[in-house]
Amino acid sequence: VQQPGLYQCTYRVSTFASSGTVRSVSQAQLSLNGQEVPGTRSFIYNRQLDAGHGSGSATCLLQLASGDQLRIGAMRIFGSSPLAAIAQGCSLTLLAL
C-alpha cells in the first residue's frame, strides 16, 4: 500500500481439483504483514476432477499504513486430491474510503 488510510479489502480465490477423485476442502485467508487478518477465512469445497471448481471470498475494513503488505494464502485442509488455484479466478481489490 502506498497511501495510508482506511480501505475496504476484498479477495476472491477460486480453486479446482487438478486430479483425483477424493472430495477435498481448501481454505483461503488474507494476511497483513505476515499475520492473518481475523475474520477473513473462506472455505471452498472441491468435489473431484472436472467437477471440483469453487470460489471463496471475504471482505473487511482495514486501517493501512504506507508500506503495509497484503497477501492471500490458500491451502487444502481436508481430503487428498491435489488442488490448484485458477489463474483468472483470483483477485484482491482495495477501495480507499
N, C-alpha and C positions, 0 to 999 in steps of 0.2 A: 504494500500500500504506500502510495506517495504522499497523500494528503491525510492528516489526522481528522477524525470526526466519527460521527455515528453512521453506521452502514447497515443496510438490510442485506444479509448474505444468504443466498440460495444456491444449493448444489443439487445436482442430479447425477446419479450413477446408474448405468444400465449394464447388466452382466448376462452371460449366457453359458450354458454347459457346452464346453468345447469338445467333449467326448464322454462316453459312458452312459449308463442308464440308471444311475443311483440319484435319487432326489437329493438336492443339496440346498443349503441356505447360505447366502452371503450377507455380510454386514458392511455398511459404509458409515463414515463419520467425518466431521470437519475438525481439523486441528488448527490452533492458533499458536504460532511459535513453538511447535512441538508438543503442545498439550491439547488433549481432546476437549472440545467445547461441549459442556454439558447440554444434553437435550437434542443433540444433532445426530444421534444414531438412527439409521434406517436399515430395514431388513428386506431382503429380496429372495423370493422363492424361485429356485431354478430346477424345473422338473426333470428334464433329461435332454439329450442331444436332439436338436430340431424342434423341441417343444419347451425349451428352458429359458427363453428370454424374459427378463424382468427388470424393473426400474425401482429405485428408491430415491427419496429426496427429503430435504429438510430446509427450513428457513429460520433464521434467527436474527436478532439485532445485536450488533457488536460495536463497542466503542474502540476504534482502532487508532494506533499511533503510527506516525511515519516510520517505515521500515518493518512493520509487522508482516509476518508471512503466514498465509493461509494455505492449507494442504488438505486434499481429500484423500482419505485412506479407505481401502476396501479389502476384505478377506473372506474366505469361506469359513463358516463357523459350524456347519453340520453337513454330513454326507461325505462322499469321496470322489464325486465326479470333478474333473478339472474345470475350473471356471475362468472366464476371461472377460475383460471389460470391452464394451462395444465402443469403438473409437469415436463415432459421431453421436454417441448416446450419453456422453458425459459432459457436464458443464459446471461452471462456477460463475455466478452473477453477483456483482456488488453494486448496490444502489446507494449513493450518498444521500443522507437525509438532512 
